[in-house]
Amino acid sequence: MTDSETYTSDTTRTLAYGCPHCGTANTVDPGAIGELVTCVNDNCRQVFKIDAPAGHLLRDDDPKAVEARAHHRDTSVSQAEQELCTVHPAIFGNHPFSFLGCLLVVIGGIVGAVMGRDELIQLYSGLILALAGVLILSYWWLQTRFRSVTVTSKRTLYTQGIFSKQTSEVQHDDVRNMQVNQSFFDRLVGVGHIAISSSGQDDMEIDVRGLKSPQRVIDIIREYQ
């Protein structure tokens, strides 16, 4: 038995096979590949097997091969995880009154040290106050730098810790609940409290206060759900 001839019809999504016995064209559905069919020619009525059409290797410079490789690269890039945004808590948003108090202590200490530079006790007292305020502000700044919410095209990650790092993550597909809470003061300074939980979890896996632009973070997550 010789191999049957085949071609594909784009308009009907069917395959036409030439009968290996009489050459008559037989139109079949692609689902019939691998099965036996009977020739439609009443004078033949022979049975033959529907084989899958065989592909052939394209040359590297063939336009179809070039287009296929470009499409494959574009698909691979689109499927790769991409970082969309990284947001840190705000120092002022988390400790507004304490921040102002420390700032006043620093300013007052410097002013006191300058005005009392002729008296050692007043000079050192002012410098100690200013240094204490700077140390507290620096500690808060480090805390915010080492706490971040990162949103990628696939998940949301919350990372915290200066010496030891802890990471919580929620896949966008698994998000069950998202909350944004902003007091009147929070709205004035552009910060807020966000909480995110995934399916099957009772607690909020990501819970961050004083985060900059909280609604923007939630909107990006919703866009990629």
N, C-alpha and C positions, 0 to 999 in steps of 0.2 A: 504494500500500500504506500502511495506517495503522500508527502505532507500536503495538507490543504492550504489554500491561499486565503488570506484574510485582509480586511481593511475595516477601519472604524468610521462610523457615521456620526459627525458632531451634532447634527440636528436631531437625531432620534436616540442618540446614546446607545446604539446597538452595534453588534459586530456581524459582518457578512463573511461567511466561510465558503470557499469553493469545495464542492463535494469531490473527494479524491477518486471517486469511481466514475462520475459522469461530467464533473466540472460545473454543475449547476450551482448558482449562488444561493446560499441558505442564510437567512437573517436570523440571528439569535440574540438573546439578552446576555449581557456580560456575566450574569449569575449562572449561566449554563456552562461556563468554562470548567473543564475537567469531567464533563458528563458526556454520555452517548446520545446522539440525535439521529433521527431518520431523515434522509434526503427528501426534500419536498417534491422532487421530480417523480411523477407517478410511474414513469417507465424505469426508474432506478430503485427507489425506496430502500437503498442500502444504508446500513448503520455505520456511522463513523464518530470518532471522539473529537470533542472540541478542546483543542489545546490553547493555552495562553499565548498571545502574540509575543514573540521573542524580541527583546531590545538589542540594540547594537551600540558599540562604543563610538562616541563622537571624538573627532580630532580636537586637540587643545585649542586651535584657532577657529573652530567652528562657532559661528555667532550664537547658536543655541547653547553650546557648552559655556561660552563666556557669560551669557545671560543667567544660566542656571547657577554658576558659581557666585555671581554677584547677588543673586536672590538668597543663596545659602548664607552668605556673609551678613546680609541685612537681617535675615531671620535670627541668626546667632546673636547679633548685637542687641536686637530687640528683646530677646529672651533672657539676656544676662541681667543680673541684679545691678541696679543703678542707684547711687545715693542721691536723694532728692533734696534733703535739707538736714541741717544739724542745728539744734537750738539749745542754749544754756539758760538756766535760771538767772534772773537778774538780782544783783546784790540789793539794790534799793527796793525792788519789788518784794523780796523776802523779809527784809528787816528795815522797813522805811524809817521808823522813829529811832531805832537803835543806830541806824546808819547816820542819821542827822546828828544824833547825840555824840557819836564817835568823831564825826567831822568837826563838831564844835569843840570837843576836847582837844583835838589836834591843833585847831586854830588857836584856841585859848592857851594851850601849852606853849606854842611858838611865840605868841604875843607876850605871855608872861615871862618867858625866858629872855626875850629881847629887852623888855622893859626892866627886868631885874638883873641884867647882866653884871651889874656892879655888886650884887649880893649873891654869893654862891648858893645859898639855900634856895632862893627864889629861882635862880637860873637852872639848877639841877631839877628842881620840882617841875618847872615848866617843860624841860626836856623829857623827863620821865613820863609826864602826862601825854605829851605829843607822841612819844615812842609807843606807849601803850595803845593809844588810838590807832596808830599806823599798823601795829601788829594785829589788832583785832580786824581792821579793814582788810589787811592782807590775807588773813585766815579765811574770811568770808569770800574774798575774791578767789582764792585757791579752791574753796568748796564749789563755787559755781563753775570754775574751769574744768573741774574733774567730775562734774555731773552734766550729762547731756542726753537729749532725746534725738535720735537719728531716725529719719524716715527714709526707707529705700523703696524701690518699686515692688518689693515683695513683703516687707515686714517693718515693724517699728521696734527699735531697741532703746532701752534706758540703761545707761552705764553710769556708775558712781564709784567713788573710792579713790583716795590719793595714793596710799601704799598698797592696799589690796583692792582689786577691781571686782565689782559685782555687776552682772548684766542680766536684764530681763528682756525677753522679746515676745512679740505677738505677731503671728503671720496675719497679713491682711485678710486672707480667706477665712480665718478662724475668729475674727473679731465679733464678739457678741454684744458688747456694750461700750459706748464711749460717752464720757461726761466732760463738760466744760463749765467751771464755776468761776465767776468773776464778781467781786464786790464792786461797789461804786468807785472806791479808791483804786482797785485793780484796773478798772477800765480807764481811769485817768492816766495811769502810768504804763498801760499797755501790757500787763501781765495777767496771769490767771492760773487756775488749778485744773489740770487734766487728769483723767483716770480712764484706763482702758483694760478691759477683761476679754478673755477668749472663751469659746464654748467649752463647757465642762468644768469651768473654774468659778467658784463662789466669790473669791476675793479679786480685787483689782490688781492685776499683775504689774501694771505700770501706773504709778501714782506720784505725780510731780506737782509741787506748788511753786508759785512765783515764776512760772515759765513765760518767756517772751513770746508774743504773738500766738497764743494758744489756739485761737480759732483757725489760723492758717494751717497749723499742724493737723488739726482734725479734718479740715477740708482736703488736704493732700491725701490723707489716709482713705477718706471716702472715695476719692477719685480713682484709687487703685484697688478698691475692694472688688 
